Amino acid sequence: MRLFGALLLILMLHPPLLGQTTTGNPDERKLILLENAWNLAQLHHDAKALASVVSEKFIYTDYDGTVMNKSAFLADVQDPDYKPASVTNEDVKVDLYPNAAVVSGTYHSKGTYKGKPFDHRGRFTDMWVYQNSEWQCVASATTLIHK
């Protein structure tokens, strides 16, 4: 958890690392920070950091149709066969609702999986809920972009 807090602090102190244009809305900025910190946690196989931002009822739908609950998702993040070199977001849009938000955009991830290189570009949609004075991701879905 300390690593995740440190990552958030670094991102907050260095806005260009966000890779996004942010508005003056503090919730929007916080959600973009959380999304980018999520990417860093994936790069470092930091399931503990991700566990702090995904809800107990979290549901993840991967680009291949695989559906995972929180524990399966966190186990997948720790898979030693998954070796990401980079995970970035672009064109991130935050739509705020009372105590909820939908964050969508495109992602680019590169690396190797089981020794084979991958270079994925896709879209993501994350559903966040504000509860107990913090943002929690309750659902996430990704889709590959085929060009």
SULKAJO-V46036 format. One record per residue. N is the residue number from 1. PHI is phi in whole degrees, 0 to 359 (* if undefined). OMEGA is omega as a letter, one per 20 degrees, with the letter a starting at -180 (* if undefined). Layout:
N,PHI,OMEGA
N,PHI,OMEGA
//
This chain:
1,*,a
2,295,r
3,299,a
4,298,r
5,298,r
6,294,r
7,297,r
8,298,r
9,298,r
10,300,a
11,296,a
12,290,a
13,277,a
14,232,a
15,307,r
16,299,r
17,292,r
18,295,a
19,68,a
20,223,r
21,273,a
22,248,r
23,271,r
24,280,a
25,286,a
26,295,r
27,293,r
28,297,r
29,299,a
30,299,a
31,294,r
32,294,r
33,300,r
34,297,r
35,297,a
36,288,r
37,294,r
38,302,r
39,301,r
40,296,r
41,297,r
42,295,r
43,302,a
44,258,r
45,52,a
46,267,a
47,295,a
48,298,r
49,296,r
50,293,r
51,300,a
52,282,a
53,245,r
54,257,a
55,287,r
56,297,a
57,263,a
58,307,r
59,229,a
60,238,r
61,246,a
62,278,a
63,301,a
64,267,r
65,94,r
66,296,r
67,246,a
68,231,r
69,271,a
70,302,a
71,295,r
72,293,r
73,297,a
74,293,r
75,295,r
76,297,r
77,299,a
78,271,a
79,302,a
80,292,r
81,284,r
82,271,a
83,234,a
84,286,r
85,262,r
86,203,r
87,217,a
88,226,r
89,247,r
90,219,r
91,51,a
92,285,r
93,233,r
94,245,r
95,250,a
96,267,r
97,228,r
98,302,r
99,60,r
100,205,r
101,204,r
102,246,r
103,247,a
104,225,r
105,172,r
106,247,r
107,228,r
108,223,r
109,232,a
110,225,r
111,161,r
112,228,r
113,226,a
114,54,r
115,82,a
116,256,a
117,290,r
118,224,r
119,214,a
120,257,r
121,238,a
122,201,r
123,245,r
124,226,r
125,224,r
126,241,r
127,255,a
128,245,r
129,234,r
130,267,a
131,215,a
132,53,r
133,64,r
134,207,r
135,276,r
136,231,r
137,278,a
138,256,r
139,203,r
140,216,r
141,219,r
142,234,r
143,221,r
144,288,r
145,260,r
146,260,r
147,243,*
//
